[in-house]
Amino acid sequence: MKTSLLPIAVALGCGLALASNPPAAPRTSRPPRVAPAAAPAQGVDWLMDGGDNQRSGWVKDETALTTENVKTLKLLWTVHTGNEPRALDSLMAPLVVDAVPTASGVKQIVYVVGSSDNLYAIDAATGQMVWQRHFTYALPPARAGRGGYGGGRGRGPQSPAHLNFLAPGGSTDTPAIGAPGPGGVRPLYLTDGGGNLHTISTATGADLKPTLQMTASKFSLQLYQGNVIYAWGDGIFSANVDSPHPVFTKTVGFGGGGGEWGRRGPVIDSHGVVWTTTGDGQVNLTNPNHLILGNSLVGFKRVNGDGPWQIVNWFTPPNWDWLRQRDLDPNNTPTLFDFQGHEYMVSSGKECRLYLIDPNDPGGVDHEHPLYKTPQFCNDSADFQNQGSWGALSSWQDADGTRYVLAPFWGPPSKDTDFPIVNTPVAKEGGEVAFKMVMVDGHPQLQPVWISRDMYRGEPSLIANGMVFAYGAGNNTQQAFPDIGLQFDSSIRAALSNRATIYALDAHTGKVLWSSGDQITSFSHFSGLAVANGKVYLGTYDGTFYCFGLPTS
């Protein structure tokens, strides 16, 4: 396994060899007469996808952006990274560190992973590349023949743009960033497409520790009590990265049941239980040492402290087999929160309803009965590809103690849910919905509040200072076509896709306060936003990274 470290704007010291065939040098462009606003005295760090172990998506410390000034957001700069898409994946959800001690001074830096095993560190103030890494490795034997190098099942190697979108290979996780060490330098953790866990200096891009062979993570990493944790394939995987000699830990007793598709990765409750949704698969509980739990929400814990991960609880919807037969798996990352002294978890998926769950007793004795489930809010036609709720849920609490849960959705809204506030143009291709927690006769429920304007394929949102930042990804989601049937060549969908659009919404009403309009020229697939220090970031399929921010006053 080799890596290349490319110094762009900062000298990184001696002894670091350049790649013999490095990726094309990124290009930064800036619209005329627009300058970034001055950074706040103490900036916001965004260190994991979703921001916390509960994957709330709530940027609690953001104050530079307000409901009054957000309408002045401008495109400050773009970076053309040169990342080559793999299938439909290109640039993952970004992370932000405010005060990074580099060789040329303290900088606010944005970190974004490119699917072709690239990692970029970009100066938030200027859009200039500070450093970048490219990872190379021998393809793990388990990846061969599983779609990573074939545009369809059973095909041989071909152009990355034609790969199977179910298994694009490469690096498609969002990293996690740890606490600062000596000199204020933070470690950044990510897995490359070969399953190697890297511990990288946020200041220089150099390795802080030797790589650890694990398994590739398709989605976002968690960092919890000195452990990097993620879900994929056979359950939960982790490494105790605070140790001088980290160890790779796997799951035992889980017989599978579909992949773990939550975009923000797993969530972790107050007892250290790691929860993940599972994809389409069977449910078979006959062997307690080999539980098969498809279409479920499954909790894992290292029961003996330092032993392997094991299943400790789960919730399975009673209609799981109906869902399985229609490919309507619960593919969202759930979210956790406290409400009136109790911990709750909310889960969703392509069926397009919310399940309110007690993580200490998920589903009762038979694991099938939630505390509450909402009516469907989309996908009346049980469409497995162009409708449903995809990606991740978000949650926040306002000053008067009202707790909100937000869900993205694709396609038109359902006739079964009446939202008190309906924004226009009325949703037809997707958007965002908001529910709030209420107590009815002593029982918790989720009550609809608002539905956003139309967005082409609504994606997971972030909440900051009374605003919801959401976006329509613009990507074509058709998987089966009348003339050619089910098709795994991603270039077909890419050619039919449009452009992403970011929206800032009033968090209480869903009213549009600002949008990026047509300034973004490509679509975004399975990526995500970052909002920090008066700026909003998103990467797109063509390898372009966008920064919108406040102009100079």
Secondary structure per residue as TSV (DSSP state, phi and psi in degrees):
chain	resnum	aa	ss	phi	psi
A	1	M	-	360.0	130.2
A	2	K	E	-126.3	153.4
A	3	T	E	-132.1	152.6
A	4	S	E	-118.4	140.7
A	5	L	E	-118.7	118.2
A	6	L	E	-111.4	105.5
A	7	P	E	-72.5	129.1
A	8	I	S	-109.5	-59.0
A	9	A	S	-118.0	-6.2
A	10	V	S	-130.4	133.9
A	11	A	-	-70.2	129.1
A	12	L	-	-107.9	7.2
A	13	G	-	98.7	177.1
A	14	C	S	-91.1	165.2
A	15	G	S	84.5	8.8
A	16	L	-	-110.9	110.5
A	17	A	-	-77.0	143.1
A	18	L	-	-83.6	154.4
A	19	A	-	-68.2	147.1
A	20	S	S	-69.8	-31.8
A	21	N	S	-128.9	73.8
A	22	P	-	-67.8	157.1
A	23	P	-	-60.1	158.4
A	24	A	-	-57.8	141.7
A	25	A	-	-62.7	130.8
A	26	P	-	-64.4	152.7
A	27	R	E	-118.8	137.3
A	28	T	E	-110.6	133.2
A	29	S	E	-128.9	148.4
A	30	R	-	-133.5	133.2
A	31	P	-	-63.2	152.2
A	32	P	T	-69.0	151.8
A	33	R	T	61.7	23.6
A	34	V	-	-126.0	125.6
A	35	A	-	-124.1	148.7
A	36	P	B	-68.6	149.8
A	37	A	-	-71.2	156.8
A	38	A	-	-63.0	139.4
A	39	A	-	-69.9	145.4
A	40	P	-	-65.7	160.2
A	41	A	S	-58.9	-41.0
A	42	Q	S	-122.8	110.9
A	43	G	-	-83.5	167.6
A	44	V	-	-91.7	134.2
A	45	D	-	-101.2	137.7
A	46	W	B	-123.6	100.0
A	47	L	-	-104.9	-11.5
A	48	M	S	-146.3	156.9
A	49	D	T	-62.9	126.7
A	50	G	T	85.9	-13.4
A	51	G	S	87.9	-22.0
A	52	D	S	-155.7	176.1
A	53	N	T	-68.6	-21.1
A	54	Q	T	-85.3	-4.9
A	55	R	-	53.5	46.2
A	56	S	-	-72.7	-29.8
A	57	G	-	74.4	13.0
A	58	W	B	-97.9	113.4
A	59	V	-	-87.6	81.8
A	60	K	T	-65.5	-30.0
A	61	D	T	-95.9	2.0
A	62	E	-	-74.7	119.8
A	63	T	-	-125.9	-14.5
A	64	A	S	-64.7	-38.1
A	65	L	S	-88.9	133.0
A	66	T	-	-131.4	166.4
A	67	T	T	-65.5	-19.8
A	68	E	T	-84.4	-40.1
A	69	N	T	-96.8	-8.0
A	70	V	G	-63.4	-25.6
A	71	K	G	-66.1	-14.3
A	72	T	G	-93.9	4.2
A	73	L	-	-54.9	136.2
A	74	K	E	-128.9	158.3
A	75	L	E	-73.3	112.1
A	76	L	E	-85.3	-44.1
A	77	W	E	-163.7	160.6
A	78	T	E	-130.0	149.9
A	79	V	E	-121.9	125.0
A	80	H	E	-93.1	96.0
A	81	T	-	-70.8	-25.9
A	82	G	-	83.3	4.4
A	83	N	-	-65.3	131.4
A	84	E	-	-87.4	125.7
A	85	P	-	-61.9	147.9
A	86	R	B	-116.4	117.0
A	87	A	T	57.6	-117.9
A	88	L	T	-104.6	-4.4
A	89	D	B	-85.1	141.1
A	90	S	-	-140.5	-83.7
A	91	L	B	-105.9	128.3
A	92	M	-	-84.5	178.3
A	93	A	-	-62.3	132.4
A	94	P	-	-83.4	161.1
A	95	L	E	-123.2	159.4
A	96	V	E	-135.8	132.6
A	97	V	E	-121.8	130.7
A	98	D	E	-75.7	-53.1
A	99	A	E	-118.1	88.9
A	100	V	E	-102.3	121.1
A	101	P	E	-79.1	101.1
A	102	T	E	-104.2	173.2
A	103	A	T	-64.7	-21.6
A	104	S	T	-109.3	22.6
A	105	G	E	115.4	173.6
A	106	V	E	-77.9	130.1
A	107	K	E	-131.3	152.4
A	108	Q	E	-90.9	124.0
A	109	I	E	-124.3	139.6
A	110	V	E	-105.4	134.1
A	111	Y	E	-115.6	130.0
A	112	V	E	-141.2	136.0
A	113	V	E	-91.1	136.4
A	114	G	E	-102.3	140.1
A	115	S	T	-62.6	-23.7
A	116	S	T	-86.5	41.3
A	117	D	T	60.2	47.5
A	118	N	E	-119.8	150.5
A	119	L	E	-133.0	126.0
A	120	Y	E	-116.1	136.9
A	121	A	E	-117.0	115.5
A	122	I	E	-119.3	133.0
A	123	D	E	-66.8	117.5
A	124	A	T	-65.4	-27.5
A	125	A	T	-77.2	-34.2
A	126	T	T	-118.7	-18.7
A	127	G	-	78.6	9.0
A	128	Q	-	-84.5	144.1
A	129	M	E	-73.9	126.1
A	130	V	E	-84.8	-48.7
A	131	W	E	-159.3	165.1
A	132	Q	E	-147.9	155.4
A	133	R	E	-125.4	147.4
A	134	H	E	-129.0	131.9
A	135	F	E	-108.7	134.7
A	136	T	E	-125.2	154.3
A	137	Y	-	-167.5	163.9
A	138	A	-	-79.4	134.3
A	139	L	-	-64.1	125.4
A	140	P	-	-60.3	141.1
A	141	P	G	-56.4	-34.5
A	142	A	G	-65.9	-23.1
A	143	R	G	-79.2	-23.3
A	144	A	T	-62.8	134.3
A	145	G	T	76.2	5.6
A	146	R	T	-107.0	17.0
A	147	G	T	103.0	-14.9
A	148	G	T	-63.8	-28.7
A	149	Y	T	-121.9	13.8
A	150	G	-	-126.2	136.3
A	151	G	S	-70.9	-23.0
A	152	G	S	-136.8	172.6
A	153	R	T	-73.2	130.1
A	154	G	T	87.7	1.2
A	155	R	-	-88.0	164.3
A	156	G	-	-89.1	-172.3
A	157	P	-	-60.2	145.9
A	158	Q	-	-160.1	-176.0
A	159	S	-	-57.1	139.1
A	160	P	G	-56.4	-29.3
A	161	A	G	-67.3	-18.6
A	162	H	G	-98.2	4.4
A	163	L	S	-65.9	163.1
A	164	N	-	-70.4	123.0
A	165	F	T	-67.5	-16.0
A	166	L	T	-75.9	-25.4
A	167	A	-	-147.9	77.4
A	168	P	-	-75.7	-14.1
A	169	G	-	69.7	-170.1
A	170	G	S	70.6	-166.4
A	171	S	-	-103.6	111.1
A	172	T	-	-125.0	15.4
A	173	D	-	-90.2	156.4
A	174	T	-	-93.5	129.0
A	175	P	-	-66.7	178.4
A	176	A	E	-128.1	143.7
A	177	I	E	-117.3	132.3
A	178	G	-	-92.5	-174.6
A	179	A	-	-71.6	153.7
A	180	P	-	-66.7	140.8
A	181	G	-	-102.9	-154.4
A	182	P	G	-55.1	133.1
A	183	G	G	77.9	4.3
A	184	G	G	82.7	9.0
A	185	V	-	-85.2	129.6
A	186	R	-	-94.1	148.9
A	187	P	E	-88.4	139.3
A	188	L	E	-110.4	129.0
A	189	Y	E	-110.1	132.4
A	190	L	E	-153.6	157.9
A	191	T	E	-107.1	137.7
A	192	D	-	-86.9	178.6
A	193	G	T	-67.5	-12.0
A	194	G	T	-91.5	2.6
A	195	G	S	83.2	16.8
A	196	N	E	-92.2	126.2
A	197	L	E	-86.2	124.4
A	198	H	E	-107.6	140.7
A	199	T	E	-115.4	111.1
A	200	I	E	-123.3	140.5
A	201	S	E	-69.5	126.4
A	202	T	T	-68.6	-18.4
A	203	A	T	-84.5	-39.8
A	204	T	T	-120.2	-18.0
A	205	G	-	83.8	-0.2
A	206	A	-	-80.8	156.5
A	207	D	B	-68.7	132.4
A	208	L	S	-92.0	-22.9
A	209	K	S	-143.4	161.8
A	210	P	-	-62.2	151.8
A	211	T	-	-68.3	154.6
A	212	L	E	-119.4	124.7
A	213	Q	E	-73.3	118.6
A	214	M	-	-126.1	-124.1
A	215	T	-	-143.6	151.5
A	216	A	-	-63.7	143.6
A	217	S	-	-106.9	122.3
A	218	K	S	-74.5	-30.1
A	219	F	S	-124.3	-163.8
A	220	S	-	-71.3	149.4
A	221	L	-	-88.8	149.8
A	222	Q	E	-105.6	151.2
A	223	L	E	-127.9	116.3
A	224	Y	E	-144.6	118.5
A	225	Q	T	48.2	48.9
A	226	G	T	78.4	13.3
A	227	N	E	-123.9	133.1
A	228	V	E	-84.7	128.3
A	229	I	E	-132.4	138.3
A	230	Y	E	-152.4	165.8
A	231	A	E	-119.2	134.7
A	232	W	-	-175.3	140.8
A	233	G	S	65.1	-90.8
A	234	D	S	-101.1	21.1
A	235	G	S	124.3	-136.6
A	236	I	E	-103.3	139.9
A	237	F	E	-126.3	150.6
A	238	S	E	-156.2	166.7
A	239	A	E	-146.9	134.4
A	240	N	-	-82.0	81.9
A	241	V	T	-70.7	-16.5
A	242	D	T	-73.8	-16.2
A	243	S	S	-77.6	146.6
A	244	P	S	-61.1	-24.6
A	245	H	S	-130.7	80.4
A	246	P	-	-60.0	148.2
A	247	V	-	-121.9	138.8
A	248	F	E	-83.6	123.8
A	249	T	E	-117.9	134.3
A	250	K	-	-112.1	-174.5
A	251	T	B	-104.8	143.5
A	252	V	-	-123.2	153.6
A	253	G	S	83.0	4.1
A	254	F	E	-107.4	116.2
A	255	G	E	-86.0	5.5
A	256	G	E	92.0	-163.1
A	257	G	-	140.2	45.4
A	258	G	S	96.1	157.5
A	259	G	-	-72.8	165.4
A	260	E	-	-97.3	108.4
A	261	W	-	-106.9	4.2
A	262	G	-	-60.1	122.4
A	263	R	T	-62.0	-38.8
A	264	R	T	-88.3	9.9
A	265	G	-	78.5	-165.1
A	266	P	-	-77.1	165.2
A	267	V	E	-113.7	159.3
A	268	I	E	-129.8	125.5
A	269	D	-	-87.6	-178.1
A	270	S	T	-69.1	-13.2
A	271	H	T	-100.3	7.7
A	272	G	-	80.9	12.2
A	273	V	-	-79.7	131.8
A	274	V	E	-99.7	120.3
A	275	W	E	-109.9	138.0
A	276	T	E	-144.1	146.3
A	277	T	E	-81.5	154.6
A	278	T	-	-118.7	153.7
A	279	G	-	-83.2	-168.7
A	280	D	S	-60.4	128.9
A	281	G	-	-179.8	176.3
A	282	Q	-	-77.6	164.8
A	283	V	E	-122.8	120.3
A	284	N	E	-143.5	112.8
A	285	L	-	-107.4	13.1
A	286	T	S	-68.1	-29.6
A	287	N	-	-112.8	104.9
A	288	P	T	-63.0	-15.8
A	289	N	T	-96.6	5.3
A	290	H	S	-152.1	60.2
A	291	L	E	-71.4	129.6
A	292	I	E	-107.1	117.4
A	293	L	E	-135.9	79.7
A	294	G	-	-84.1	162.0
A	295	N	S	50.0	41.2
A	296	S	S	-132.7	171.7
A	297	L	E	-113.2	115.8
A	298	V	E	-119.8	134.3
A	299	G	E	-106.5	133.1
A	300	F	E	-122.2	150.1
A	301	K	E	-153.1	151.8
A	302	R	-	-84.4	90.9
A	303	V	T	-59.5	-36.6
A	304	N	T	-95.0	17.8
A	305	G	S	83.6	-58.6
A	306	D	S	-119.2	12.6
A	307	G	S	-87.2	-169.2
A	308	P	-	-72.3	164.1
A	309	W	B	-72.4	139.3
A	310	Q	E	-137.2	154.5
A	311	I	E	-71.8	130.9
A	312	V	E	-117.1	-17.4
A	313	N	E	-171.0	167.9
A	314	W	E	-165.4	162.0
A	315	F	E	-129.0	129.9
A	316	T	-	-125.6	120.2
A	317	P	-	-58.6	140.0
A	318	P	T	-60.7	-22.0
A	319	N	T	-97.6	28.9
A	320	W	H	-56.2	-37.7
A	321	D	H	-73.8	-34.5
A	322	W	H	-61.3	-43.2
A	323	L	H	-63.0	-43.5
A	324	R	H	-59.6	-43.9
A	325	Q	H	-66.6	-17.6
A	326	R	T	-112.8	8.6
A	327	D	T	56.5	47.6
A	328	L	-	-114.7	49.6
A	329	D	-	-66.6	155.9
A	330	P	-	-79.3	81.4
A	331	N	-	-93.1	8.0
A	332	N	S	-87.4	148.1
A	333	T	B	-70.2	126.2
A	334	P	-	-70.5	177.0
A	335	T	E	-134.6	151.5
A	336	L	E	-120.5	149.7
A	337	F	E	-164.3	164.4
A	338	D	E	-99.3	140.0
A	339	F	E	-144.5	117.7
A	340	Q	T	51.2	44.5
A	341	G	T	84.3	5.6
A	342	H	E	-125.5	149.4
A	343	E	E	-93.5	133.7
A	344	Y	E	-129.5	156.5
A	345	M	E	-130.4	141.7
A	346	V	E	-123.4	133.0
A	347	S	E	-127.6	158.6
A	348	S	-	-157.2	-172.4
A	349	G	-	177.0	-158.5
A	350	K	T	-71.6	-17.8
A	351	E	T	-66.4	-28.5
A	352	C	-	77.6	53.1
A	353	R	-	-142.3	159.3
A	354	L	-	-100.7	138.2
A	355	Y	E	-110.2	123.1
A	356	L	E	-95.9	124.6
A	357	I	E	-132.7	141.5
A	358	D	-	-88.0	112.7
A	359	P	T	-63.8	-18.1
A	360	N	T	-83.2	-17.9
A	361	D	S	-150.3	69.9
A	362	P	T	-78.2	96.3
A	363	G	T	98.1	5.5
A	364	G	T	73.4	-162.2
A	365	V	T	-60.0	-40.0
A	366	D	T	-93.6	4.0
A	367	H	T	63.0	22.2
A	368	E	-	-123.1	-1.7
A	369	H	-	-120.7	106.5
A	370	P	-	-73.7	170.9
A	371	L	S	-64.6	-35.6
A	372	Y	E	-164.3	146.7
A	373	K	E	-133.1	138.6
A	374	T	-	-79.8	159.8
A	375	P	-	-61.2	165.5
A	376	Q	-	-62.3	141.6
A	377	F	S	-111.2	-1.4
A	378	C	B	-163.3	179.3
A	379	N	-	63.3	48.9
A	380	D	T	-62.6	-25.3
A	381	S	T	-91.4	6.1
A	382	A	-	53.3	47.4
A	383	D	-	-85.4	124.7
A	384	F	S	-83.3	-9.3
A	385	Q	S	-122.6	-39.5
A	386	N	S	-108.7	0.5
A	387	Q	S	-137.1	176.0
A	388	G	B	105.2	176.6
A	389	S	-	-104.4	124.5
A	390	W	-	-125.5	143.7
A	391	G	S	108.2	-83.6
A	392	A	B	-168.5	148.9
A	393	L	-	-92.0	161.0
A	394	S	E	-134.2	162.6
A	395	S	E	-154.3	148.1
A	396	W	E	-156.6	166.0
A	397	Q	E	-130.1	133.0
A	398	D	-	-88.4	-179.4
A	399	A	T	-64.7	-25.5
A	400	D	T	-91.2	7.3
A	401	G	-	92.1	3.1
A	402	T	-	-73.7	128.0
A	403	R	E	-100.9	126.5
A	404	Y	E	-111.7	147.5
A	405	V	E	-124.6	131.0
A	406	L	E	-114.3	140.8
A	407	A	E	-135.6	133.4
A	408	P	E	-80.9	158.1
A	409	F	E	-151.2	159.5
A	410	W	E	-114.8	148.6
A	411	G	S	80.6	-173.1
A	412	P	S	-76.6	158.1
A	413	P	B	-71.0	161.9
A	414	S	-	-80.3	154.2
A	415	K	T	-77.9	-8.9
A	416	D	T	-85.0	-15.4
A	417	T	-	-119.9	124.6
A	418	D	-	-100.8	118.3
A	419	F	-	-94.5	129.2
A	420	P	S	-57.8	-32.7
A	421	I	E	-119.0	120.0
A	422	V	E	-117.4	113.7
A	423	N	-	-86.1	157.2
A	424	T	S	-120.7	156.7
A	425	P	S	-61.2	141.0
A	426	V	B	-58.3	136.8
A	427	A	-	-57.9	131.9
A	428	K	S	-131.0	-36.3
A	429	E	S	-106.1	-5.1
A	430	G	E	143.1	-174.8
A	431	G	E	160.7	-147.3
A	432	E	E	-136.6	141.1
A	433	V	E	-123.4	151.8
A	434	A	E	-123.8	133.5
A	435	F	E	-120.7	160.6
A	436	K	E	-129.1	150.9
A	437	M	E	-77.9	133.1
A	438	V	E	-138.8	157.7
A	439	M	E	-106.9	125.8
A	440	V	E	-121.7	113.2
A	441	D	T	52.9	39.3
A	442	G	T	82.1	4.7
A	443	H	E	-117.5	137.3
A	444	P	E	-75.5	140.6
A	445	Q	E	-139.7	163.7
A	446	L	E	-110.7	121.2
A	447	Q	E	-111.0	130.9
A	448	P	E	-64.0	142.9
A	449	V	E	-119.3	-58.2
A	450	W	E	-150.6	159.1
A	451	I	E	-126.4	136.4
A	452	S	-	-74.6	175.7
A	453	R	B	-63.6	171.9
A	454	D	-	-66.1	133.3
A	455	M	-	-135.2	137.2
A	456	Y	S	-77.2	97.1
A	457	R	S	69.1	83.1
A	458	G	B	-61.0	138.6
A	459	E	-	-119.2	165.9
A	460	P	-	-53.9	140.6
A	461	S	-	-106.4	165.6
A	462	L	E	-121.7	151.4
A	463	I	E	-118.5	131.6
A	464	A	E	-149.0	119.0
A	465	N	T	52.3	49.2
A	466	G	T	81.6	11.5
A	467	M	E	-128.0	149.8
A	468	V	E	-108.0	124.2
A	469	F	E	-101.6	113.5
A	470	A	E	-128.0	169.6
A	471	Y	E	-154.3	149.9
A	472	G	E	-93.6	124.4
A	473	A	-	-70.7	-27.3
A	474	G	-	78.0	3.4
A	475	N	-	-91.1	142.2
A	476	N	-	-70.2	132.4
A	477	T	-	-113.1	8.8
A	478	Q	-	-67.3	128.4
A	479	Q	-	-107.6	-27.0
A	480	A	E	-124.4	137.3
A	481	F	E	-122.9	145.0
A	482	P	T	-57.7	-34.8
A	483	D	T	-88.5	-31.2
A	484	I	T	-119.6	-2.2
A	485	G	E	74.0	-158.3
A	486	L	E	-66.0	127.0
A	487	Q	-	-135.0	131.0
A	488	F	-	-108.4	9.6
A	489	D	-	-81.9	107.6
A	490	S	H	-67.0	-20.8
A	491	S	H	-65.0	-24.9
A	492	I	H	-65.1	-48.6
A	493	R	H	-68.2	-37.7
A	494	A	H	-60.2	-40.7
A	495	A	H	-67.7	-24.6
A	496	L	H	-93.9	-2.8
A	497	S	-	-83.6	166.4
A	498	N	-	-117.0	-121.5
A	499	R	-	-133.7	153.0
A	500	A	-	-80.9	151.5
A	501	T	E	-137.8	128.4
A	502	I	E	-96.6	141.9
A	503	Y	E	-128.6	139.4
A	504	A	E	-104.2	122.2
A	505	L	E	-115.5	148.2
A	506	D	E	-65.0	124.5
A	507	A	T	-67.1	-20.7
A	508	H	T	-92.5	-21.3
A	509	T	T	-126.4	-19.1
A	510	G	-	80.6	2.8
A	511	K	-	-64.7	138.6
A	512	V	E	-72.7	124.1
A	513	L	E	-101.3	-24.2
A	514	W	E	-166.7	152.5
A	515	S	E	-146.3	158.9
A	516	S	-	-79.2	-7.5
A	517	G	T	59.6	-131.9
A	518	D	T	-104.0	22.4
A	519	Q	-	-73.8	-26.9
A	520	I	-	-87.3	130.2
A	521	T	-	-106.9	1.1
A	522	S	S	-135.6	172.7
A	523	F	-	-95.2	172.8
A	524	S	-	-131.7	134.5
A	525	H	-	-124.3	123.8
A	526	F	S	49.5	44.4
A	527	S	-	-112.1	-143.2
A	528	G	-	177.4	163.3
A	529	L	-	-89.0	161.2
A	530	A	E	-131.5	140.2
A	531	V	E	-129.5	119.7
A	532	A	E	-163.7	135.1
A	533	N	T	58.3	41.4
A	534	G	T	80.0	13.1
A	535	K	E	-130.6	153.2
A	536	V	E	-127.4	131.6
A	537	Y	E	-123.6	145.8
A	538	L	E	-158.3	140.5
A	539	G	E	-106.7	154.9
A	540	T	-	-127.7	170.7
A	541	Y	T	-54.9	-36.6
A	542	D	T	-80.5	8.9
A	543	G	S	84.5	11.0
A	544	T	E	-92.5	135.6
A	545	F	E	-112.8	125.9
A	546	Y	E	-108.3	140.2
A	547	C	E	-127.2	117.4
A	548	F	E	-106.0	141.2
A	549	G	E	-158.4	179.1
A	550	L	-	-78.5	135.3
A	551	P	B	-72.5	164.9
A	552	T	-	-64.4	133.6
A	553	S	-	-71.7	360.0
